[in-house]
Every structure is written in structure tokens, then in C-alpha cells.
Amino acid sequence: MTTYFGIWKLNASIPPAQDPKVELQMNLAFQAMIKQDLESGVIKEGYTFLEGGQGYFLTGDVTEEKLHESLIQWSPYVTFELHKTIPLVKSIESAVSVSRARVAMIVPA
């Protein structure tokens, strides 16, 4: 399975609840949703930028379908930008392999 790097951002076009009790209930519900995703392994770790209102996360080993299911629950309050990743070592190995292939094409054996 794949690890994803995601950037989340609160939807600023939705005004906060006027009633502090409702706002508290919403924040507690969001906290419970995050806790569930962490405990289930969908989210491996997550962070908020110091400015607030946005941050990033890394997924655990999760299927695309499970990740979609997890993220869709945040609509319309949060938007996401997702990037599929590969391990850095694998990326370097691929770059070396491509470089070797280019050299082999230019320099006859």
C-alpha cells in the first residue's frame, strides 16, 4: 500500500458557529474523528501549522478507498491536497538506474 502526504485547510468560507456551545460540540466531534483516524492507522501522524487553519498529515498503510472514506467525512469544513509518495531510497535507486541507462546509451560498451 501507499503512503500519502496530505495538506489540509479549513474552509474559511464557512463562518464559525455563533453559539459557543455549538462550536464546542463541533470541535469535540472533529477531535473524535481525528482520534479515530489515528487509532485505526489511517493517519500515521498529523500537524497543524503555527498560523492555524491548516496543516499536514501522513497516512499509514491505507487503501485509496479507505483514505477517501476518511477524508470525505470532513466535507465541507476541510479541503485536502494529497500527494502519493514513494520511499526516498526507492526514488534515489530509480534516479541512479535512469542515469546508468542514459550513460549506456551514450557510451558504447
Distance bins in CASP14 RR format, pairs under 12 A and 6 or more apart:
PFRMAT RR
TARGET T0000
AUTHOR 0000-0000-0000
RMODE 2
METHOD distances of the structure
MODEL  1
1 41 0 0 0 0 0 1 0 0 0 0 0
1 42 0 0 0 0 0 1 0 0 0 0 0
1 44 0 0 0 0 0 1 0 0 0 0 0
1 59 0 0 0 0 1 0 0 0 0 0 0
1 60 1 0 0 1 0 0 0 0 0 0 0
1 61 1 0 1 0 0 0 0 0 0 0 0
1 62 1 0 0 1 0 0 0 0 0 0 0
1 63 1 0 0 1 0 0 0 0 0 0 0
1 64 0 0 0 0 1 0 0 0 0 0 0
1 65 0 0 0 0 0 1 0 0 0 0 0
1 66 0 0 0 0 1 0 0 0 0 0 0
1 67 0 0 0 0 1 0 0 0 0 0 0
1 84 0 0 0 0 0 1 0 0 0 0 0
1 85 0 0 0 0 0 1 0 0 0 0 0
2 58 0 0 0 0 0 1 0 0 0 0 0
2 59 1 0 0 1 0 0 0 0 0 0 0
2 60 0 0 0 0 1 0 0 0 0 0 0
2 61 1 0 0 1 0 0 0 0 0 0 0
2 62 1 0 0 1 0 0 0 0 0 0 0
2 63 0 0 0 0 1 0 0 0 0 0 0
2 64 1 0 0 1 0 0 0 0 0 0 0
2 66 0 0 0 0 0 1 0 0 0 0 0
2 67 0 0 0 0 1 0 0 0 0 0 0
2 82 0 0 0 0 0 1 0 0 0 0 0
2 83 0 0 0 0 0 1 0 0 0 0 0
2 84 1 0 1 0 0 0 0 0 0 0 0
2 85 1 0 0 1 0 0 0 0 0 0 0
2 86 1 0 0 1 0 0 0 0 0 0 0
2 87 0 0 0 0 0 1 0 0 0 0 0
2 90 0 0 0 0 0 1 0 0 0 0 0
3 41 0 0 0 0 0 1 0 0 0 0 0
3 42 0 0 0 0 0 1 0 0 0 0 0
3 43 0 0 0 0 0 1 0 0 0 0 0
3 44 1 0 0 1 0 0 0 0 0 0 0
3 45 0 0 0 0 0 1 0 0 0 0 0
3 57 0 0 0 0 0 1 0 0 0 0 0
3 58 1 0 0 1 0 0 0 0 0 0 0
3 59 1 0 1 0 0 0 0 0 0 0 0
3 60 1 0 1 0 0 0 0 0 0 0 0
3 61 1 0 0 1 0 0 0 0 0 0 0
3 62 0 0 0 0 1 0 0 0 0 0 0
3 64 0 0 0 0 0 1 0 0 0 0 0
3 67 0 0 0 0 0 1 0 0 0 0 0
3 82 0 0 0 0 0 1 0 0 0 0 0
3 83 0 0 0 0 1 0 0 0 0 0 0
3 84 0 0 0 0 1 0 0 0 0 0 0
3 85 1 0 1 0 0 0 0 0 0 0 0
3 86 0 0 0 0 1 0 0 0 0 0 0
3 87 0 0 0 0 1 0 0 0 0 0 0
3 88 0 0 0 0 0 1 0 0 0 0 0
3 90 0 0 0 0 0 1 0 0 0 0 0
4 42 0 0 0 0 1 0 0 0 0 0 0
4 43 0 0 0 0 1 0 0 0 0 0 0
4 44 0 0 0 0 1 0 0 0 0 0 0
4 46 0 0 0 0 0 1 0 0 0 0 0
4 56 0 0 0 0 0 1 0 0 0 0 0
4 57 0 0 0 0 1 0 0 0 0 0 0
4 58 1 0 0 1 0 0 0 0 0 0 0
4 59 1 0 1 0 0 0 0 0 0 0 0
4 60 0 0 0 0 1 0 0 0 0 0 0
4 61 0 0 0 0 0 1 0 0 0 0 0
4 62 1 0 0 1 0 0 0 0 0 0 0
4 63 0 0 0 0 0 1 0 0 0 0 0
4 64 0 0 0 0 1 0 0 0 0 0 0
4 66 0 0 0 0 0 1 0 0 0 0 0
4 67 1 0 0 1 0 0 0 0 0 0 0
4 68 0 0 0 0 0 1 0 0 0 0 0
4 70 0 0 0 0 0 1 0 0 0 0 0
4 71 0 0 0 0 1 0 0 0 0 0 0
4 80 0 0 0 0 1 0 0 0 0 0 0
4 81 0 0 0 0 0 1 0 0 0 0 0
4 82 1 0 1 0 0 0 0 0 0 0 0
4 83 1 0 0 1 0 0 0 0 0 0 0
4 84 1 0 1 0 0 0 0 0 0 0 0
4 85 1 0 0 1 0 0 0 0 0 0 0
4 86 0 0 0 0 0 1 0 0 0 0 0
5 43 0 0 0 0 0 1 0 0 0 0 0
5 44 0 0 0 0 0 1 0 0 0 0 0
5 45 0 0 0 0 0 1 0 0 0 0 0
5 46 0 0 0 0 0 1 0 0 0 0 0
5 47 0 0 0 0 0 1 0 0 0 0 0
5 55 0 0 0 0 0 1 0 0 0 0 0
5 56 1 0 0 1 0 0 0 0 0 0 0
5 57 1 0 0 1 0 0 0 0 0 0 0
5 58 1 0 1 0 0 0 0 0 0 0 0
5 59 0 0 0 0 1 0 0 0 0 0 0
5 60 0 0 0 0 0 1 0 0 0 0 0
5 67 0 0 0 0 0 1 0 0 0 0 0
5 80 0 0 0 0 0 1 0 0 0 0 0
5 81 0 0 0 0 1 0 0 0 0 0 0
5 82 1 0 0 1 0 0 0 0 0 0 0
5 83 1 0 1 0 0 0 0 0 0 0 0
5 84 0 0 0 0 1 0 0 0 0 0 0
5 85 1 0 1 0 0 0 0 0 0 0 0
5 86 0 0 0 0 0 1 0 0 0 0 0
6 43 0 0 0 0 1 0 0 0 0 0 0
6 44 0 0 0 0 0 1 0 0 0 0 0
6 45 0 0 0 0 0 1 0 0 0 0 0
6 46 0 0 0 0 1 0 0 0 0 0 0
6 47 0 0 0 0 0 1 0 0 0 0 0
6 54 0 0 0 0 0 1 0 0 0 0 0
6 55 0 0 0 0 1 0 0 0 0 0 0
6 56 1 0 1 0 0 0 0 0 0 0 0
6 57 1 0 1 0 0 0 0 0 0 0 0
6 58 1 0 0 1 0 0 0 0 0 0 0
6 59 1 0 0 1 0 0 0 0 0 0 0
6 60 0 0 0 0 0 1 0 0 0 0 0
6 67 0 0 0 0 1 0 0 0 0 0 0
6 70 0 0 0 0 0 1 0 0 0 0 0
6 71 0 0 0 0 1 0 0 0 0 0 0
6 78 0 0 0 0 0 1 0 0 0 0 0
6 79 0 0 0 0 0 1 0 0 0 0 0
6 80 1 0 0 1 0 0 0 0 0 0 0
6 81 1 0 0 1 0 0 0 0 0 0 0
6 82 1 0 1 0 0 0 0 0 0 0 0
6 83 1 0 0 1 0 0 0 0 0 0 0
6 84 0 0 0 0 1 0 0 0 0 0 0
6 85 0 0 0 0 1 0 0 0 0 0 0
7 46 0 0 0 0 0 1 0 0 0 0 0
7 47 0 0 0 0 0 1 0 0 0 0 0
7 48 0 0 0 0 0 1 0 0 0 0 0
7 49 0 0 0 0 1 0 0 0 0 0 0
7 53 0 0 0 0 0 1 0 0 0 0 0
7 54 1 0 0 1 0 0 0 0 0 0 0
7 55 1 0 0 1 0 0 0 0 0 0 0
7 56 1 0 1 0 0 0 0 0 0 0 0
7 57 0 0 0 0 1 0 0 0 0 0 0
7 58 0 0 0 0 0 1 0 0 0 0 0
7 71 0 0 0 0 0 1 0 0 0 0 0
7 78 0 0 0 0 0 1 0 0 0 0 0
7 79 0 0 0 0 1 0 0 0 0 0 0
7 80 1 0 0 1 0 0 0 0 0 0 0
7 81 1 0 1 0 0 0 0 0 0 0 0
7 82 0 0 0 0 1 0 0 0 0 0 0
7 83 0 0 0 0 1 0 0 0 0 0 0
8 30 0 0 0 0 0 1 0 0 0 0 0
8 34 0 0 0 0 0 1 0 0 0 0 0
8 37 0 0 0 0 0 1 0 0 0 0 0
8 43 0 0 0 0 0 1 0 0 0 0 0
8 46 0 0 0 0 1 0 0 0 0 0 0
8 47 0 0 0 0 1 0 0 0 0 0 0
8 48 0 0 0 0 1 0 0 0 0 0 0
8 49 0 0 0 0 1 0 0 0 0 0 0
8 52 0 0 0 0 0 1 0 0 0 0 0
8 53 0 0 0 0 1 0 0 0 0 0 0
8 54 1 0 0 1 0 0 0 0 0 0 0
8 55 1 0 1 0 0 0 0 0 0 0 0
8 56 1 0 0 1 0 0 0 0 0 0 0
8 57 1 0 0 1 0 0 0 0 0 0 0
8 58 0 0 0 0 0 1 0 0 0 0 0
8 70 0 0 0 0 0 1 0 0 0 0 0
8 71 0 0 0 0 1 0 0 0 0 0 0
8 74 1 0 0 1 0 0 0 0 0 0 0
8 75 0 0 0 0 0 1 0 0 0 0 0
8 77 0 0 0 0 0 1 0 0 0 0 0
8 78 1 0 1 0 0 0 0 0 0 0 0
8 79 1 0 0 1 0 0 0 0 0 0 0
8 80 1 0 1 0 0 0 0 0 0 0 0
8 81 0 0 0 0 1 0 0 0 0 0 0
8 82 0 0 0 0 1 0 0 0 0 0 0
9 48 0 0 0 0 0 1 0 0 0 0 0
9 49 0 0 0 0 1 0 0 0 0 0 0
9 51 0 0 0 0 0 1 0 0 0 0 0
9 52 0 0 0 0 1 0 0 0 0 0 0
9 53 1 0 0 1 0 0 0 0 0 0 0
9 54 1 0 1 0 0 0 0 0 0 0 0
9 55 1 0 0 1 0 0 0 0 0 0 0
9 56 0 0 0 0 0 1 0 0 0 0 0
9 57 0 0 0 0 0 1 0 0 0 0 0
9 74 0 0 0 0 0 1 0 0 0 0 0
9 77 0 0 0 0 0 1 0 0 0 0 0
9 78 1 0 0 1 0 0 0 0 0 0 0
9 79 1 0 1 0 0 0 0 0 0 0 0
9 80 1 0 0 1 0 0 0 0 0 0 0
9 81 1 0 0 1 0 0 0 0 0 0 0
10 16 0 0 0 0 1 0 0 0 0 0 0
10 26 0 0 0 0 0 1 0 0 0 0 0
10 27 0 0 0 0 0 1 0 0 0 0 0
10 30 0 0 0 0 0 1 0 0 0 0 0
10 48 0 0 0 0 1 0 0 0 0 0 0
10 49 0 0 0 0 0 1 0 0 0 0 0
10 51 0 0 0 0 0 1 0 0 0 0 0
10 52 0 0 0 0 1 0 0 0 0 0 0
10 53 1 0 1 0 0 0 0 0 0 0 0
10 54 1 0 0 1 0 0 0 0 0 0 0
10 55 0 0 0 0 1 0 0 0 0 0 0
10 74 0 0 0 0 1 0 0 0 0 0 0
10 76 0 0 0 0 0 1 0 0 0 0 0
10 77 1 0 0 1 0 0 0 0 0 0 0
10 78 1 0 1 0 0 0 0 0 0 0 0
10 79 0 0 0 0 1 0 0 0 0 0 0
10 80 0 0 0 0 0 1 0 0 0 0 0
11 53 0 0 0 0 1 0 0 0 0 0 0
11 54 0 0 0 0 0 1 0 0 0 0 0
11 74 0 0 0 0 1 0 0 0 0 0 0
11 75 0 0 0 0 1 0 0 0 0 0 0
11 76 1 0 1 0 0 0 0 0 0 0 0
11 77 1 0 1 0 0 0 0 0 0 0 0
11 78 1 0 0 1 0 0 0 0 0 0 0
11 79 1 0 0 1 0 0 0 0 0 0 0
11 80 0 0 0 0 0 1 0 0 0 0 0
12 52 0 0 0 0 0 1 0 0 0 0 0
12 53 0 0 0 0 1 0 0 0 0 0 0
12 54 0 0 0 0 1 0 0 0 0 0 0
12 76 0 0 0 0 0 1 0 0 0 0 0
12 77 0 0 0 0 0 1 0 0 0 0 0
12 78 0 0 0 0 0 1 0 0 0 0 0
12 79 0 0 0 0 1 0 0 0 0 0 0
13 76 0 0 0 0 1 0 0 0 0 0 0
13 77 0 0 0 0 0 1 0 0 0 0 0
13 79 0 0 0 0 0 1 0 0 0 0 0
14 23 0 0 0 0 0 1 0 0 0 0 0
14 26 0 0 0 0 0 1 0 0 0 0 0
14 74 0 0 0 0 0 1 0 0 0 0 0
14 75 0 0 0 0 0 1 0 0 0 0 0
14 76 1 0 0 1 0 0 0 0 0 0 0
14 77 1 0 0 1 0 0 0 0 0 0 0
14 78 0 0 0 0 1 0 0 0 0 0 0
14 79 0 0 0 0 0 1 0 0 0 0 0
15 22 0 0 0 0 0 1 0 0 0 0 0
15 23 0 0 0 0 0 1 0 0 0 0 0
15 77 0 0 0 0 0 1 0 0 0 0 0
16 22 0 0 0 0 1 0 0 0 0 0 0
16 23 1 0 1 0 0 0 0 0 0 0 0
16 24 0 0 0 0 0 1 0 0 0 0 0
16 26 0 0 0 0 1 0 0 0 0 0 0
16 27 0 0 0 0 1 0 0 0 0 0 0
16 53 0 0 0 0 0 1 0 0 0 0 0
16 77 0 0 0 0 0 1 0 0 0 0 0
17 23 1 0 1 0 0 0 0 0 0 0 0
17 24 0 0 0 0 1 0 0 0 0 0 0
17 25 0 0 0 0 1 0 0 0 0 0 0
17 26 1 0 0 1 0 0 0 0 0 0 0
17 27 0 0 0 0 1 0 0 0 0 0 0
17 29 0 0 0 0 0 1 0 0 0 0 0
17 77 0 0 0 0 0 1 0 0 0 0 0
18 26 0 0 0 0 0 1 0 0 0 0 0
19 25 0 0 0 0 1 0 0 0 0 0 0
19 26 0 0 0 0 0 1 0 0 0 0 0
20 26 0 0 0 0 0 1 0 0 0 0 0
20 27 0 0 0 0 0 1 0 0 0 0 0
21 27 0 0 0 0 0 1 0 0 0 0 0
21 28 0 0 0 0 0 1 0 0 0 0 0
22 28 0 0 0 0 0 1 0 0 0 0 0
22 29 0 0 0 0 0 1 0 0 0 0 0
23 29 0 0 0 0 0 1 0 0 0 0 0
23 30 0 0 0 0 0 1 0 0 0 0 0
24 30 0 0 0 0 0 1 0 0 0 0 0
24 31 0 0 0 0 0 1 0 0 0 0 0
25 31 0 0 0 0 0 1 0 0 0 0 0
25 32 0 0 0 0 0 1 0 0 0 0 0
26 32 0 0 0 0 0 1 0 0 0 0 0
26 33 0 0 0 0 0 1 0 0 0 0 0
26 74 0 0 0 0 0 1 0 0 0 0 0
26 77 0 0 0 0 1 0 0 0 0 0 0
26 78 0 0 0 0 0 1 0 0 0 0 0
27 33 0 0 0 0 0 1 0 0 0 0 0
27 34 0 0 0 0 0 1 0 0 0 0 0
27 77 0 0 0 0 0 1 0 0 0 0 0
28 34 0 0 0 0 0 1 0 0 0 0 0
28 35 0 0 0 0 0 1 0 0 0 0 0
29 35 0 0 0 0 0 1 0 0 0 0 0
29 36 0 0 0 0 0 1 0 0 0 0 0
29 73 0 0 0 0 0 1 0 0 0 0 0
29 74 0 0 0 0 0 1 0 0 0 0 0
29 77 0 0 0 0 0 1 0 0 0 0 0
30 36 0 0 0 0 0 1 0 0 0 0 0
30 37 0 0 0 0 0 1 0 0 0 0 0
30 48 0 0 0 0 0 1 0 0 0 0 0
30 53 0 0 0 0 0 1 0 0 0 0 0
30 73 0 0 0 0 1 0 0 0 0 0 0
30 74 0 0 0 0 1 0 0 0 0 0 0
30 77 1 0 0 1 0 0 0 0 0 0 0
30 78 0 0 0 0 1 0 0 0 0 0 0
31 37 0 0 0 0 0 1 0 0 0 0 0
31 38 0 0 0 0 0 1 0 0 0 0 0
32 38 0 0 0 0 0 1 0 0 0 0 0
32 39 0 0 0 0 0 1 0 0 0 0 0
32 73 0 0 0 0 0 1 0 0 0 0 0
33 39 0 0 0 0 0 1 0 0 0 0 0
33 40 0 0 0 0 0 1 0 0 0 0 0
33 42 0 0 0 0 0 1 0 0 0 0 0
33 43 0 0 0 0 0 1 0 0 0 0 0
33 69 0 0 0 0 0 1 0 0 0 0 0
33 70 0 0 0 0 1 0 0 0 0 0 0
33 71 0 0 0 0 0 1 0 0 0 0 0
33 72 0 0 0 0 0 1 0 0 0 0 0
33 73 1 0 0 1 0 0 0 0 0 0 0
33 74 1 0 0 1 0 0 0 0 0 0 0
33 77 0 0 0 0 0 1 0 0 0 0 0
33 78 0 0 0 0 0 1 0 0 0 0 0
34 40 0 0 0 0 0 1 0 0 0 0 0
34 41 0 0 0 0 0 1 0 0 0 0 0
34 42 0 0 0 0 0 1 0 0 0 0 0
34 43 1 0 0 1 0 0 0 0 0 0 0
34 45 0 0 0 0 0 1 0 0 0 0 0
34 46 0 0 0 0 1 0 0 0 0 0 0
34 47 0 0 0 0 0 1 0 0 0 0 0
34 48 0 0 0 0 0 1 0 0 0 0 0
34 57 0 0 0 0 1 0 0 0 0 0 0
34 70 0 0 0 0 0 1 0 0 0 0 0
34 71 0 0 0 0 0 1 0 0 0 0 0
34 73 0 0 0 0 0 1 0 0 0 0 0
34 74 0 0 0 0 1 0 0 0 0 0 0
34 78 0 0 0 0 0 1 0 0 0 0 0
35 41 0 0 0 0 0 1 0 0 0 0 0
35 42 0 0 0 0 0 1 0 0 0 0 0
35 43 0 0 0 0 1 0 0 0 0 0 0
35 46 0 0 0 0 0 1 0 0 0 0 0
36 42 0 0 0 0 1 0 0 0 0 0 0
36 43 0 0 0 0 1 0 0 0 0 0 0
36 69 0 0 0 0 0 1 0 0 0 0 0
36 70 0 0 0 0 1 0 0 0 0 0 0
36 73 0 0 0 0 1 0 0 0 0 0 0
37 43 1 0 1 0 0 0 0 0 0 0 0
37 44 0 0 0 0 1 0 0 0 0 0 0
37 45 0 0 0 0 0 1 0 0 0 0 0
37 46 0 0 0 0 1 0 0 0 0 0 0
37 57 0 0 0 0 1 0 0 0 0 0 0
37 58 0 0 0 0 0 1 0 0 0 0 0
37 59 0 0 0 0 1 0 0 0 0 0 0
37 60 0 0 0 0 1 0 0 0 0 0 0
37 62 0 0 0 0 1 0 0 0 0 0 0
37 66 0 0 0 0 1 0 0 0 0 0 0
37 67 0 0 0 0 1 0 0 0 0 0 0
37 69 0 0 0 0 0 1 0 0 0 0 0
37 70 1 0 1 0 0 0 0 0 0 0 0
37 71 0 0 0 0 1 0 0 0 0 0 0
37 73 0 0 0 0 1 0 0 0 0 0 0
37 74 0 0 0 0 1 0 0 0 0 0 0
38 44 0 0 0 0 1 0 0 0 0 0 0
38 45 0 0 0 0 1 0 0 0 0 0 0
38 46 0 0 0 0 1 0 0 0 0 0 0
38 57 0 0 0 0 1 0 0 0 0 0 0
38 58 0 0 0 0 0 1 0 0 0 0 0
38 59 0 0 0 0 0 1 0 0 0 0 0
38 60 0 0 0 0 1 0 0 0 0 0 0
38 70 0 0 0 0 0 1 0 0 0 0 0
40 59 0 0 0 0 0 1 0 0 0 0 0
40 60 0 0 0 0 1 0 0 0 0 0 0
40 61 0 0 0 0 0 1 0 0 0 0 0
40 62 0 0 0 0 1 0 0 0 0 0 0
40 66 0 0 0 0 1 0 0 0 0 0 0
40 67 0 0 0 0 0 1 0 0 0 0 0
40 69 0 0 0 0 0 1 0 0 0 0 0
40 70 0 0 0 0 1 0 0 0 0 0 0
41 57 0 0 0 0 0 1 0 0 0 0 0
41 58 0 0 0 0 0 1 0 0 0 0 0
41 59 1 0 0 1 0 0 0 0 0 0 0
41 60 1 0 1 0 0 0 0 0 0 0 0
41 61 0 0 0 0 1 0 0 0 0 0 0
41 62 1 0 0 1 0 0 0 0 0 0 0
41 63 0 0 0 0 0 1 0 0 0 0 0
41 66 0 0 0 0 1 0 0 0 0 0 0
41 67 0 0 0 0 0 1 0 0 0 0 0
41 70 0 0 0 0 1 0 0 0 0 0 0
42 57 0 0 0 0 1 0 0 0 0 0 0
42 58 0 0 0 0 0 1 0 0 0 0 0
42 59 1 0 0 1 0 0 0 0 0 0 0
42 60 1 0 0 1 0 0 0 0 0 0 0
42 61 0 0 0 0 1 0 0 0 0 0 0
42 62 1 0 1 0 0 0 0 0 0 0 0
42 63 0 0 0 0 1 0 0 0 0 0 0
42 64 0 0 0 0 0 1 0 0 0 0 0
42 65 0 0 0 0 0 1 0 0 0 0 0
42 66 1 0 0 1 0 0 0 0 0 0 0
42 67 1 0 0 1 0 0 0 0 0 0 0
42 68 0 0 0 0 0 1 0 0 0 0 0
42 69 0 0 0 0 1 0 0 0 0 0 0
42 70 1 0 1 0 0 0 0 0 0 0 0
42 71 0 0 0 0 1 0 0 0 0 0 0
42 73 0 0 0 0 0 1 0 0 0 0 0
43 56 0 0 0 0 0 1 0 0 0 0 0
43 57 1 0 1 0 0 0 0 0 0 0 0
43 58 1 0 0 1 0 0 0 0 0 0 0
43 59 1 0 0 1 0 0 0 0 0 0 0
43 60 1 0 0 1 0 0 0 0 0 0 0
43 61 0 0 0 0 0 1 0 0 0 0 0
43 62 0 0 0 0 1 0 0 0 0 0 0
43 66 0 0 0 0 0 1 0 0 0 0 0
43 67 0 0 0 0 1 0 0 0 0 0 0
43 70 1 0 0 1 0 0 0 0 0 0 0
43 71 0 0 0 0 1 0 0 0 0 0 0
43 74 0 0 0 0 0 1 0 0 0 0 0
43 80 0 0 0 0 0 1 0 0 0 0 0
44 56 0 0 0 0 0 1 0 0 0 0 0
44 57 1 0 0 1 0 0 0 0 0 0 0
44 58 1 0 1 0 0 0 0 0 0 0 0
44 59 1 0 0 1 0 0 0 0 0 0 0
44 60 1 0 1 0 0 0 0 0 0 0 0
44 61 0 0 0 0 1 0 0 0 0 0 0
44 62 0 0 0 0 1 0 0 0 0 0 0
44 67 0 0 0 0 0 1 0 0 0 0 0
44 85 0 0 0 0 0 1 0 0 0 0 0
45 55 0 0 0 0 0 1 0 0 0 0 0
45 56 0 0 0 0 1 0 0 0 0 0 0
45 57 1 0 0 1 0 0 0 0 0 0 0
45 58 1 0 1 0 0 0 0 0 0 0 0
45 59 0 0 0 0 1 0 0 0 0 0 0
45 60 0 0 0 0 1 0 0 0 0 0 0
46 54 0 0 0 0 0 1 0 0 0 0 0
46 55 1 0 0 1 0 0 0 0 0 0 0
46 56 1 0 0 1 0 0 0 0 0 0 0
46 57 1 1 0 0 0 0 0 0 0 0 0
46 58 1 0 0 1 0 0 0 0 0 0 0
46 59 0 0 0 0 1 0 0 0 0 0 0
46 60 0 0 0 0 0 1 0 0 0 0 0
47 53 0 0 0 0 0 1 0 0 0 0 0
47 54 0 0 0 0 0 1 0 0 0 0 0
47 55 1 0 1 0 0 0 0 0 0 0 0
47 56 1 0 1 0 0 0 0 0 0 0 0
47 57 1 0 0 1 0 0 0 0 0 0 0
47 58 0 0 0 0 1 0 0 0 0 0 0
48 54 1 0 0 1 0 0 0 0 0 0 0
48 55 1 0 1 0 0 0 0 0 0 0 0
48 56 0 0 0 0 1 0 0 0 0 0 0
48 57 0 0 0 0 1 0 0 0 0 0 0
48 78 0 0 0 0 0 1 0 0 0 0 0
49 55 1 0 1 0 0 0 0 0 0 0 0
49 56 1 0 0 1 0 0 0 0 0 0 0
49 57 0 0 0 0 0 1 0 0 0 0 0
53 77 0 0 0 0 0 1 0 0 0 0 0
53 78 0 0 0 0 1 0 0 0 0 0 0
53 79 0 0 0 0 0 1 0 0 0 0 0
54 78 0 0 0 0 1 0 0 0 0 0 0
54 79 0 0 0 0 1 0 0 0 0 0 0
54 80 0 0 0 0 0 1 0 0 0 0 0
54 81 0 0 0 0 1 0 0 0 0 0 0
55 78 0 0 0 0 0 1 0 0 0 0 0
55 79 0 0 0 0 0 1 0 0 0 0 0
55 80 0 0 0 0 0 1 0 0 0 0 0
55 81 0 0 0 0 0 1 0 0 0 0 0
56 80 0 0 0 0 0 1 0 0 0 0 0
56 81 0 0 0 0 1 0 0 0 0 0 0
56 82 0 0 0 0 0 1 0 0 0 0 0
56 83 0 0 0 0 1 0 0 0 0 0 0
57 67 0 0 0 0 0 1 0 0 0 0 0
57 70 0 0 0 0 0 1 0 0 0 0 0
57 71 0 0 0 0 1 0 0 0 0 0 0
57 74 0 0 0 0 0 1 0 0 0 0 0
57 78 0 0 0 0 0 1 0 0 0 0 0
57 80 0 0 0 0 1 0 0 0 0 0 0
57 81 0 0 0 0 0 1 0 0 0 0 0
57 82 0 0 0 0 1 0 0 0 0 0 0
57 83 0 0 0 0 0 1 0 0 0 0 0
58 67 0 0 0 0 0 1 0 0 0 0 0
58 82 0 0 0 0 0 1 0 0 0 0 0
58 83 0 0 0 0 0 1 0 0 0 0 0
58 84 0 0 0 0 0 1 0 0 0 0 0
58 85 0 0 0 0 1 0 0 0 0 0 0
59 66 0 0 0 0 1 0 0 0 0 0 0
59 67 1 0 0 1 0 0 0 0 0 0 0
59 68 0 0 0 0 0 1 0 0 0 0 0
59 70 0 0 0 0 1 0 0 0 0 0 0
59 71 0 0 0 0 1 0 0 0 0 0 0
59 80 0 0 0 0 0 1 0 0 0 0 0
59 82 0 0 0 0 1 0 0 0 0 0 0
59 83 0 0 0 0 0 1 0 0 0 0 0
59 84 0 0 0 0 1 0 0 0 0 0 0
59 85 0 0 0 0 1 0 0 0 0 0 0
60 66 0 0 0 0 1 0 0 0 0 0 0
60 67 0 0 0 0 1 0 0 0 0 0 0
60 70 0 0 0 0 0 1 0 0 0 0 0
60 85 0 0 0 0 0 1 0 0 0 0 0
61 67 0 0 0 0 0 1 0 0 0 0 0
61 85 0 0 0 0 0 1 0 0 0 0 0
62 68 0 0 0 0 1 0 0 0 0 0 0
62 69 0 0 0 0 1 0 0 0 0 0 0
62 70 1 0 0 1 0 0 0 0 0 0 0
62 71 0 0 0 0 0 1 0 0 0 0 0
62 82 0 0 0 0 0 1 0 0 0 0 0
62 84 0 0 0 0 0 1 0 0 0 0 0
63 69 0 0 0 0 1 0 0 0 0 0 0
63 70 0 0 0 0 0 1 0 0 0 0 0
64 70 0 0 0 0 0 1 0 0 0 0 0
64 71 0 0 0 0 0 1 0 0 0 0 0
64 82 0 0 0 0 1 0 0 0 0 0 0
64 84 0 0 0 0 1 0 0 0 0 0 0
65 71 0 0 0 0 0 1 0 0 0 0 0
65 72 0 0 0 0 0 1 0 0 0 0 0
66 72 0 0 0 0 0 1 0 0 0 0 0
66 73 0 0 0 0 0 1 0 0 0 0 0
67 73 0 0 0 0 0 1 0 0 0 0 0
67 74 0 0 0 0 0 1 0 0 0 0 0
67 80 0 0 0 0 1 0 0 0 0 0 0
67 82 1 0 0 1 0 0 0 0 0 0 0
67 84 0 0 0 0 0 1 0 0 0 0 0
68 74 0 0 0 0 0 1 0 0 0 0 0
68 75 0 0 0 0 0 1 0 0 0 0 0
68 80 0 0 0 0 0 1 0 0 0 0 0
68 82 0 0 0 0 1 0 0 0 0 0 0
69 75 0 0 0 0 0 1 0 0 0 0 0
70 78 0 0 0 0 0 1 0 0 0 0 0
70 80 0 0 0 0 0 1 0 0 0 0 0
70 82 0 0 0 0 0 1 0 0 0 0 0
71 77 0 0 0 0 0 1 0 0 0 0 0
71 78 0 0 0 0 1 0 0 0 0 0 0
71 79 0 0 0 0 1 0 0 0 0 0 0
71 80 1 0 1 0 0 0 0 0 0 0 0
71 81 0 0 0 0 0 1 0 0 0 0 0
71 82 1 0 0 1 0 0 0 0 0 0 0
72 78 0 0 0 0 0 1 0 0 0 0 0
72 79 0 0 0 0 0 1 0 0 0 0 0
72 80 0 0 0 0 1 0 0 0 0 0 0
73 80 0 0 0 0 0 1 0 0 0 0 0
74 80 1 0 0 1 0 0 0 0 0 0 0
85 91 0 0 0 0 1 0 0 0 0 0 0
86 92 0 0 0 0 0 1 0 0 0 0 0
86 93 0 0 0 0 1 0 0 0 0 0 0
86 94 0 0 0 0 1 0 0 0 0 0 0
86 95 0 0 0 0 0 1 0 0 0 0 0
87 93 0 0 0 0 1 0 0 0 0 0 0
87 94 0 0 0 0 0 1 0 0 0 0 0
88 94 0 0 0 0 0 1 0 0 0 0 0
88 95 0 0 0 0 0 1 0 0 0 0 0
89 95 0 0 0 0 0 1 0 0 0 0 0
89 96 0 0 0 0 0 1 0 0 0 0 0
90 96 0 0 0 0 0 1 0 0 0 0 0
90 97 0 0 0 0 0 1 0 0 0 0 0
91 97 0 0 0 0 0 1 0 0 0 0 0
91 98 0 0 0 0 0 1 0 0 0 0 0
92 98 0 0 0 0 0 1 0 0 0 0 0
92 99 0 0 0 0 0 1 0 0 0 0 0
93 99 0 0 0 0 0 1 0 0 0 0 0
93 100 0 0 0 0 0 1 0 0 0 0 0
94 100 0 0 0 0 0 1 0 0 0 0 0
94 101 0 0 0 0 0 1 0 0 0 0 0
95 101 0 0 0 0 0 1 0 0 0 0 0
95 102 0 0 0 0 0 1 0 0 0 0 0
96 102 0 0 0 0 0 1 0 0 0 0 0
96 103 0 0 0 0 0 1 0 0 0 0 0
97 103 0 0 0 0 0 1 0 0 0 0 0
97 104 0 0 0 0 0 1 0 0 0 0 0
98 104 0 0 0 0 0 1 0 0 0 0 0
98 105 0 0 0 0 0 1 0 0 0 0 0
99 105 0 0 0 0 0 1 0 0 0 0 0
99 106 0 0 0 0 0 1 0 0 0 0 0
100 106 0 0 0 0 0 1 0 0 0 0 0
100 107 0 0 0 0 0 1 0 0 0 0 0
101 107 0 0 0 0 0 1 0 0 0 0 0
103 109 0 0 0 0 0 1 0 0 0 0 0
END
